[in-house]
Amino acid sequence: MQTLSDYETTLHALLAADRPVRRRITFIMDGIDHLDDYSDCCHLLVAWLPAQLPVNVKVLLTLRNGDQLDLLRSRLPESAFHQVM
């Protein structure tokens, strides 16, 4: 199983890559509620996700309902969330 820190390293490498043409980047973290460090996930996400992503970068997180999702909802605008059933 991976940790959120593994994803942090990958995302920062993608954002830091010096490319002449800025391509669209969609960074998908599926099932973050299954990560080893899930209990700390929201605190970790807030710590390393930039407050403002570049316009060409999107981040897609999937997780089940619960305290961690509620914490994310309290820190991000409602427009950042899309519920899929």
ChimeraX attribute file (.defattr): number of C-alpha atoms within 10 A of each C-alpha:
attribute: neighborCount
match mode: 1-to-1
recipient: residues
	/A:1	6
	/A:2	11
	/A:3	14
	/A:4	19
	/A:5	14
	/A:6	9
	/A:7	15
	/A:8	16
	/A:9	11
	/A:10	12
	/A:11	19
	/A:12	13
	/A:13	11
	/A:14	14
	/A:15	15
	/A:16	9
	/A:17	9
	/A:18	9
	/A:19	9
	/A:20	6
	/A:21	6
	/A:22	13
	/A:23	9
	/A:24	11
	/A:25	15
	/A:26	12
	/A:27	15
	/A:28	14
	/A:29	14
	/A:30	12
	/A:31	12
	/A:32	19
	/A:33	19
	/A:34	14
	/A:35	15
	/A:36	13
	/A:37	15
	/A:38	17
	/A:39	14
	/A:40	12
	/A:41	21
	/A:42	18
	/A:43	13
	/A:44	15
	/A:45	15
	/A:46	13
	/A:47	11
	/A:48	14
	/A:49	13
	/A:50	10
	/A:51	9
	/A:52	7
	/A:53	11
	/A:54	12
	/A:55	9
	/A:56	11
	/A:57	16
	/A:58	12
	/A:59	13
	/A:60	12
	/A:61	12
	/A:62	15
	/A:63	14
	/A:64	11
	/A:65	10
	/A:66	9
	/A:67	11
	/A:68	18
	/A:69	16
	/A:70	11
	/A:71	13
	/A:72	18
	/A:73	15
	/A:74	10
	/A:75	10
	/A:76	12
	/A:77	9
	/A:78	10
	/A:79	7
	/A:80	10
	/A:81	13
	/A:82	9
	/A:83	6
	/A:84	5
	/A:85	3
